[in-house]
Each structure stands twice: as C-alpha cells, then as structure tokens.
C-alpha cells in the first residue's frame, strides 16, 4: 500500500491515480496526512478491505505531492551507517548507532525548492522509516512491527555550522528550512521483496553522486529502532533517517557542494524520487545576509 500527501490531503495512490481517504471512508478518517498515524492499524484494515479497492482512482500531477509525513513530533537520524561513508569521513566504525536529531521545521516535499543558506551545503540521500505504533524498549526482532512504512529523504547538511566546535552542531547544521525533503510516497513494508535491501542514490544536475543499497547499512532499520527506543519512545508518525552511503560532496577532492540553479535528484527503487530545485537563500554569497 502507498499513501501520499496530495495538496495537503491524505490519499491512497497506485498506478491508476489517487483515492481521497476522507471522502472514500465517509469521514471515518480525517483528511490530514499526519493524523492517520495515531490510528494506523485501524487505517490499514480499512485500506485493505475489498470495499476500498473499488473506489475510482483520479489521475494527478506528482508535483502536487507534499511530504507524506508533514508534521512529525520527532525526527531522528543516524550518522556513519555505511562503511564506505565511514571511511570517506575518516572515522572508525561506530560500535552502536550514532544518533542525532533534525527539527521538524526542516521538512519539505519531493518537489519543493530549497534555499541554500551558504556555499557549503552537502547532500545525503537516505531511506526514512516512518513509525506506525509507539516503540519503547522494543527488541530488534520486533521492530518492523512498529514501522508504518518507508519513504525517501535527503539529510541536507550545512557543513560549517554542523562541524564548527568545540562541540559539533549536527542538529542545527542539518535543520535549515527545506533541509529534510521527503517523499514522494510512503510505502508499507509488505510492498517490497526485501525492505532491508533497496537501491538508492542521488545526482546533482544529472551527475550521479551516490549509489548504494540499504543492505550495506552497518545497523539495519530494525537495529536502529531498537537502539533509539531504549531511551526515547518513538511515537506514531515519527521519522528515522537511516544514514547515507559514500559520495557526499565534503569528502570529495576537490570538495563539491550544492549551488543555486542546480537540481538535486534523489531516488530509492520501489519508492520513487525527489527533484528539488536549488536557489540562493539568505546567507548564501549569491543571496542576502551572509552567515
């Protein structure tokens, strides 16, 4: 099953188009895409019922899609979760997931324009897990039961703010407005042959920068959820950005960062793609008010 945020309304989507959930359910479920996660099990039962399958699909333009989870209460992310990215970053392999947070105000949609606050903004394509049932102190073997679905994200990073000391500022450097584009849809785990082995990548203006598979993670989706939930209850609708593979701009020689006028194209097989145009924002050398 696939859900999406179409013009701010929750829809079911397939190859034939979209079904408005509020209208098709006779008002049983609200139109707000965020509200459904508090009733995810009930929603799944309704969405998979024979009666729902008979509703007419309406064609739509994908550029009308917004972030499938527009207002999560918590956004977690895991750093250094692919061995090749650990190596290019010059760190040792972590013994447990290295977790930081991104602020929900950084969320954006799959086609939204992103304003660059400086000339040091980097890309990080990631699989994003969406929580469908509260997870607190869950075992890795049970973690997938708490996942509503998977989507695609970019963990954009302003490297100067992120890495300036004496203590790194990961949360701030990765939380400028628009720094967490997600979408285009949320896909339930049962839609994949193996939800732990998905091809992902990104390109800048047609030049491929990252290509890998999620099976190359150091810590799997389930292990990340188990680790985070040891401390923080994961709530319905929360997001977990699960790490990025090698190929980021800051590790290249010479270094390469995003520039105004470029397009950042990200993809995961079975989920879809993001296409985010880039412009100069406040703080960028080509924009007002340099940082």
C-alpha positions in Angstrom: 0.0 0.0 0.0 1.1 3.5 -0.8 -0.1 6.7 0.8 0.7 10.3 -0.1 0.0 13.9 0.7 -1.8 15.4 -2.2 -2.5 19.1 -1.9 -2.5 18.6 1.9 -4.9 15.7 1.9 -4.2 12.0 2.7 -4.6 9.8 -0.4 -4.1 6.2 -1.4 -2.1 6.0 -4.6 -1.4 3.4 -7.2 -0.6 3.3 -10.9 -4.1 4.4 -11.8 -4.2 7.5 -9.6 -5.3 8.6 -6.1 -8.2 8.0 -3.8 -9.1 10.7 -1.2 -9.1 8.8 2.1 -11.6 11.2 3.9 -14.1 11.1 1.1 -13.8 7.4 0.4 -14.1 6.5 4.1 -17.2 8.6 4.5 -15.4 10.8 7.0 -14.1 7.8 9.1 -10.6 9.2 8.7 -9.6 12.8 8.6 -8.0 14.4 5.5 -4.9 15.4 7.5 -2.0 13.2 6.3 -0.3 13.4 9.8 -3.4 12.4 11.8 -3.6 8.9 10.3 -0.6 7.5 12.2 -2.3 7.6 15.5 -4.9 5.1 14.0 -2.5 3.3 11.7 -3.7 -0.3 12.5 -7.3 0.7 12.0 -6.4 2.6 8.8 -4.6 -0.5 7.4 -7.6 -2.6 8.0 -9.9 -0.2 6.2 -7.4 0.5 3.3 -7.0 -3.2 2.6 -10.7 -4.1 2.7 -12.4 -5.2 -0.5 -14.7 -2.2 -0.5 -11.8 0.3 -0.6 -10.4 -1.3 -3.7 -13.5 -0.5 -5.6 -13.2 3.3 -5.3 -12.4 5.2 -8.5 -8.8 6.5 -8.9 -8.3 10.1 -10.0 -5.1 11.0 -12.1 -2.9 13.7 -10.6 0.3 15.5 -11.2 3.2 14.3 -9.0 4.4 17.8 -8.4 1.3 18.4 -6.3 2.6 15.9 -3.7 3.9 17.2 -0.3 5.9 15.5 2.4 4.0 12.3 3.2 4.6 12.9 6.9 4.3 16.7 7.2 4.4 17.3 10.9 6.3 14.5 12.8 6.7 15.1 16.5 10.3 13.7 16.5 12.8 13.3 13.7 15.8 11.1 14.4 18.8 10.4 12.2 21.7 8.0 12.2 25.2 9.1 11.2 28.1 7.0 9.8 25.9 4.0 9.0 27.6 2.8 5.8 31.1 1.5 5.9 32.2 3.4 2.8 30.8 6.6 4.2 32.7 6.0 7.5 35.9 5.5 5.5 35.5 8.6 3.4 34.7 10.7 6.5 37.9 9.4 8.3 36.2 7.9 11.3 36.3 4.5 13.0 33.2 2.2 12.6 30.8 3.0 15.4 30.0 0.3 18.0 26.4 1.4 18.1 24.2 3.8 16.1 25.3 7.4 16.2 22.1 9.2 16.7 21.3 12.9 16.3 18.0 14.8 15.7 16.7 17.0 12.9 14.0 19.6 13.6 10.5 19.1 12.1 10.6 22.6 10.6 13.2 21.4 8.2 10.7 19.1 6.4 9.9 19.7 2.7 8.2 18.0 -0.1 9.5 16.0 -3.0 9.4 18.9 -5.5 9.9 21.8 -3.2 12.5 24.5 -4.0 15.3 24.6 -1.4 17.0 27.8 -0.4 20.8 27.3 0.2 22.0 29.3 3.3 25.6 29.1 2.3 28.0 27.7 -0.3 28.8 24.7 1.9 25.6 22.7 1.7 26.0 19.0 1.1 23.7 16.2 0.0 23.0 12.9 1.9 20.4 10.5 0.3 18.7 8.3 2.9 16.0 5.7 3.4 13.5 7.1 6.0 11.5 4.8 8.3 8.1 6.1 9.5 6.8 4.8 12.9 3.2 3.5 12.9 3.0 2.2 16.5 4.7 3.5 19.6 8.0 1.8 20.2 9.7 1.9 23.6 12.4 -0.6 24.5 11.5 -2.9 21.6 13.8 -5.7 20.5 15.2 -5.5 17.0 13.3 -8.8 16.2 10.0 -6.9 16.9 11.0 -3.5 15.4 9.4 -3.9 12.0 6.0 -4.3 13.7 6.3 -0.7 14.7 7.0 0.6 11.2 4.2 2.1 9.2 6.2 2.4 6.0 9.3 3.6 4.2 9.9 6.8 2.3 12.9 8.6 0.7 14.7 11.6 2.2 17.6 13.9 1.9 19.6 14.9 5.0 20.9 18.2 3.7 23.8 19.5 5.7 25.4 22.9 6.1 28.9 21.7 6.9 30.3 24.8 8.5 27.5 25.1 11.1 27.5 21.3 11.5 31.2 20.8 12.2 32.2 24.1 14.0 33.4 23.4 17.5 34.2 22.9 20.2 31.1 20.6 20.1 29.6 19.8 16.6 26.2 21.3 15.9 24.6 18.4 13.9 21.0 19.3 14.8 21.4 23.0 13.7 23.6 22.3 10.6 21.0 19.8 9.3 17.8 21.7 10.1 17.7 24.8 8.0 14.2 25.2 6.3 13.9 22.7 3.5 16.8 20.5 4.7 14.7 17.4 5.0 12.8 16.9 1.8 10.9 13.6 1.8 8.5 11.6 -0.4 7.1 11.2 -2.9 5.0 8.5 -1.1 5.0 6.3 1.9 5.2 2.5 1.1 4.2 -0.2 3.6 7.0 -2.8 4.2 5.0 -5.6 2.7 5.2 -4.0 -0.8 8.9 -4.9 -1.0 10.5 -8.2 -1.7 13.1 -7.3 1.0 12.6 -4.0 2.8 16.2 -4.3 4.0 17.7 -4.3 0.5 16.7 -1.3 -1.6 18.8 0.5 -4.2 19.2 4.3 -3.5 21.2 7.1 -5.0 21.3 10.8 -5.9 22.5 13.1 -8.6 23.2 16.8 -8.9 22.3 18.3 -12.3 22.4 14.8 -13.8 25.8 13.8 -12.4 25.4 10.8 -10.1 27.0 11.4 -6.7 25.8 8.4 -4.6 24.7 4.9 -5.4 24.4 2.0 -3.0 21.9 -0.4 -1.4 20.4 -0.3 2.1 21.6 -3.8 2.7 25.0 -2.2 3.2 24.0 -0.4 6.3 26.1 -1.1 9.4 23.0 -1.1 11.6 19.7 -2.2 10.0 16.4 -0.3 10.3 15.3 -2.7 13.0 18.6 -2.3 15.0 18.3 1.5 14.8 14.7 1.5 16.1 15.7 -0.9 18.9 18.6 1.3 19.9 16.8 4.6 19.8 13.7 3.2 21.6 15.9 2.0 24.5 16.0 5.7 25.5 13.3 7.6 23.6 9.8 6.4 23.0 9.2 6.5 19.2 5.8 7.9 18.5 3.4 7.2 15.6 4.4 9.4 12.7 8.0 9.9 13.9 10.7 9.7 11.3 14.1 7.9 11.4 16.6 8.9 8.7 18.7 5.8 8.5 22.1 7.0 7.2 23.8 7.8 3.9 26.3 5.9 1.8 29.6 7.3 0.4 29.7 10.0 -2.2 29.0 13.2 -0.2 30.5 16.4 -1.5 32.5 17.3 1.5 34.6 14.1 1.2 35.5 14.7 -2.5 38.8 16.0 -3.7 38.2 18.8 -4.6 35.2 19.3 -2.4 31.9 19.8 -4.2 28.8 21.5 -2.7 25.4 22.4 -4.0 24.9 25.6 -5.9 22.0 27.8 -6.9 20.4 26.8 -10.2 21.1 23.1 -9.8 18.6 20.3 -9.2 19.1 17.6 -6.5 17.6 14.4 -7.8 17.3 11.5 -5.2 15.8 8.0 -5.6 15.0 4.7 -4.0 13.8 1.8 -6.0 10.2 0.9 -5.1 9.5 4.3 -3.5 10.3 6.9 -6.2 12.3 10.1 -6.4 12.7 13.7 -5.2 13.5 16.5 -7.5 14.4 19.6 -5.6 15.5 22.8 -7.4 18.1 24.9 -5.5 18.2 28.7 -5.1 20.4 31.1 -3.2 18.8 31.9 0.2 19.7 34.4 3.0 23.3 33.8 3.9 24.5 32.5 0.6 27.2 34.5 -1.2 24.7 35.0 -4.1 21.9 35.9 -1.7 21.3 38.4 1.1 22.7 38.4 4.6 25.8 36.1 4.5 26.3 33.8 7.5 
